[in-house]
Amino acid sequence: MYGGKIDATGNVSSQLWVFNIPRQSWTQAAPKAKEQYAVVGHSAHIVTLEDESVVMLVIFGHCPLYGYISNVQEYNLGEF
């Protein structure tokens, strides 16, 4: 789970949390990213690339600091 609105004040998170299904537990991850925007209203998808690396693509969203983001953010999940 990536980002989202934290509270009613409009604070937005850039945290990434991974859910382990067998253990039924959450772990916070810290993937490496070139640019990272805390966004809400985005879409996030896990993709396996041709070289077998696994990345998460965060597509668009709204950042309180910069407004609507037209960038696609990519996080290499194999490097955290």
C-alpha positions as CSV (number, residue, x, y, z in Angstrom):
1,M,0.0,0.0,0.0
2,Y,1.5,3.3,-1.0
3,G,0.7,6.9,0.0
4,G,-2.7,8.3,0.8
5,K,-4.3,10.8,3.1
6,I,-3.2,10.6,6.7
7,D,-5.8,12.7,8.4
8,A,-8.5,15.4,8.0
9,T,-5.9,18.2,7.8
10,G,-4.8,17.1,4.3
11,N,-1.5,15.5,5.3
12,V,-0.4,13.0,2.6
13,S,2.0,10.1,3.1
14,S,4.7,8.7,0.9
15,Q,5.1,5.6,2.9
16,L,5.1,2.1,1.4
17,W,3.7,-0.8,3.4
18,V,3.9,-4.5,2.4
19,F,1.4,-7.0,3.7
20,N,2.7,-10.6,4.3
21,I,-0.3,-12.9,3.7
22,P,0.9,-16.0,5.5
23,R,2.0,-14.0,8.6
24,Q,-0.9,-11.6,8.5
25,S,1.4,-8.7,9.2
26,W,2.4,-5.3,7.8
27,T,6.0,-4.1,7.2
28,Q,7.1,-0.7,6.2
29,A,9.4,-0.7,3.2
30,A,11.9,1.9,2.0
31,P,12.4,1.5,-1.7
32,K,14.8,3.6,-3.6
33,A,13.3,6.2,-6.0
34,K,14.8,9.0,-8.1
35,E,11.9,11.3,-7.3
36,Q,9.3,10.7,-4.7
37,Y,6.0,12.5,-4.4
38,A,3.6,12.0,-1.5
39,V,0.3,11.5,-3.4
40,V,-3.4,10.8,-2.9
41,G,-5.8,9.6,-5.6
42,H,-3.2,7.7,-7.5
43,S,-3.1,4.2,-8.9
44,A,-0.3,1.8,-8.0
45,H,0.6,-1.4,-9.8
46,I,3.2,-4.1,-9.3
47,V,5.0,-5.1,-12.6
48,T,7.6,-7.8,-13.4
49,L,9.9,-6.4,-16.1
50,E,11.6,-8.4,-18.9
51,D,14.8,-8.7,-16.8
52,E,12.7,-10.3,-14.0
53,S,13.0,-7.2,-11.7
54,V,9.9,-6.3,-9.8
55,V,8.8,-2.6,-9.7
56,M,5.8,-0.7,-8.4
57,L,4.5,2.0,-10.7
58,V,2.6,4.8,-9.0
59,I,0.5,6.6,-11.6
60,F,-0.4,10.2,-11.2
61,G,-2.1,11.5,-8.1
62,H,-2.4,14.8,-6.2
63,C,0.4,16.2,-4.0
64,P,-0.6,19.0,-1.6
65,L,2.7,20.7,-2.3
66,Y,2.8,20.5,-6.1
67,G,-0.8,19.9,-7.1
68,Y,-1.7,17.2,-9.6
69,I,1.3,15.1,-10.6
70,S,1.5,13.9,-14.2
71,N,4.6,11.7,-13.5
72,V,4.7,8.0,-13.2
73,Q,6.8,7.1,-10.2
74,E,8.8,3.8,-10.3
75,Y,10.0,2.0,-7.2
76,N,12.4,-1.0,-7.6
77,L,10.9,-3.4,-5.0
78,G,13.9,-5.8,-5.2
79,E,16.2,-3.1,-3.7
80,F,14.7,-2.4,-0.3
